[in-house]
């Protein structure tokens, strides 16, 4: 049960970025088609698998207790970093250079720029750009999560499913107040979930 919960929490934290992406594209009426959404899910899931495989390889050279302590500690530190950065952004209304820390206002601008051909929808090339950006920012947490023993299989499956769902949900909520609120606080929520995951793994 804890194995599934940990994988779900990690996947949820990672895919909150996708929710912000979907919401921003929905606001700008830029459509993320089924193929583009599938590509984003495949790339982010593959990136998750590769980063967690690295973490698993590292954990083989460490004792269980040390691997758990180091991995959980790294997750908590990353969660605190994301949460603090998000709070600072919310207070100062500043822009973030990192995709994983962007809120809805930043992502609206990003959405316009990523629609390279100004077609009003995202093609394969543009989907790859978005997905690589999302994947790159989750590599560190993927390695740390795997070191603590978070299931690679469950996490990859959850990441794939949640990636598709969060983008669809974000698009649907694009012009609703709840979508903008979620988009605004998604980076903070993501950080809090990571802190919770780290604490769970620390005592697991």
N, C-alpha and C positions, 0 to 999 in steps of 0.2 A: 504493500500500500504506500509506504513512504517513498519507495522507488518511483512509483507512478506520480506521486504528488510533487516530488522534487523536479522530475522531468517536466511536468506540466507548468510549474511555477517558472522554471527557467525559460521555457518556450514562450510563455505568456509575456514575461518581461522583455524578451527579445522582439516579439512581434507587436508590441505597443508602438514601435516605430512605424510599422506597416499601417497601423490604424491612423496615425498622423498623416502618413503619405496618402492613404485613400481619402481621408477627409479633405485634405488640401486639393487634391485633384477633383474631388466632387464639387468643391466650392468654385473652382475655375472652369467647371464643365468640361474637363479633359478626361476622356473615357479611358479606363484601363480595361482592355478587352480580356476575354477568357484566355487567349494564348499568352498575352503579356503577363497576366496574373499567374498563370501556370509557370512561366519562365522564372518569375520572381521567386515563387515557392520552391522550384527545383534548385535554383542557385543558392538561396539562403539555406536550404536544407543540406545541400552539398557542402557549403562552407561550414555549417554546424558540425557535420560529420567529420570533416577534415580537422577542424580545430580540436574537437573532442578526442579524436584519434591521437593527436599530438599529446593531449593531456593524459590519456590512458597510457601512452608509451612512457611518459615522464614518471607516472605513478608507480610503474613497475620497478623503478630504482629506489623507491622510498618505502619506508614502513607504512603500514596502514594508518597508524595514528598520526605520523608526521604528514603524510599526504593529505589526510583529512583536515588537519590543522592549517596547513599552508593553503590548500585550495579554498576552504571555507573562509579563511582570513582574507584571501585575495578577493573573493566574491563580495564580502562585507565592505571592504575598502572601496571597491569599484561602485558598489551600491551607494555608499556614502558620498563618493565623488559625484556621481550622477545626480543625486538628490540635492547636494549643496549647489552644484552648478545650475541646476534648474531653479532653485530658490533665488539665487543671485540674479538669474535672467528675469525671473518674474518681478523681482523688486526693482531692478534697474532698467527693465525693458530693453535689454541688449540682445544682439544677435549672436548665435553660436556658429562656429566654423565646422562643428562636427555634426554629421547627419543624425547620429544617434541622440543628440541633445537638442535637436530642433523641435520647437513647438509649432503650433499650427500657423502662426504668422510668418515664421521663417520658411515653412514648407510651401506656403502659397507661392512665394517668390521662386522657390526651388522647382515647383511644379511647372511654372511657366518656362523656366530655362531648360528643363529636361524635355519639353515637347519641342525637339529641335526643328522639326519641319513645320511647326505651327499648324498641324493638321487637326488638332482637337482631340486626338487620341494618341496612345502610346504604342509605338511599333516595337518590333523585336530588339532593335539596337538600343532604343531608349529604355526599354524594360531591363536590358542587361546593365545599363549604366546605373539605374536605380537600385537594382538587386545587388550589384557589386558594392555600392555605397553602403547599403544596409548590412551586408554580410561582413564587410571589413571591420565595421565598428563593433561587431559581436564576437570577434575572434578571441580576444582576451578572456572574456567571460566564459566562452566555450571551453577553453583550455582549463581554466580554474575549476569549472563545474565538473569536468571529467576527472580531474585529479582527485576530487573528493569522492568519486564513485557514482555520480549521477549517470543514470542509464543512457548510453549513446543511442540505442535502438528506439526507446520510448521518446527521447528528446527529438530525434530526427523526424519521427512520425508526427509528433505533436507540432513541431515547427512547420512541417509541410502543410498540415491541415489548418493550423491557426494563421499561417501566412495568407492563405487564400481567403479565409473567413474574415480576418481583420481588415483586409483591403476592401472586400465587398461591403463590410459594415461601415467602414470609413466613407466610402463613396455614397452609400445610402444616407448617411448622417451629415453629408457635406454641407447642406444648407439649413441644418437644424441647430438650434442653440446647444443641445446636448453634445453634438459632434464637435463644435468649437470649444466647448468647455473641456471635453475629453482630450482634444488635441492640445489644448493649452497646458494641461497638467499631466499628460502622458509621460514625459521624461521624469517627472517627480515620482509618479506612481511606479514607473519601471525601476527606479533606484530603490524605492521602499520594498518592492518585491524581491529584488536582489539581496537586500539586507536580511529580509525574512528567510530567504533560501539559504544564505550563508549561516545564519543562526541554526536553522534546522540541521544542516549538514555538519555543523560543528559538534552538535550533541548527538548525532546519529551513529 
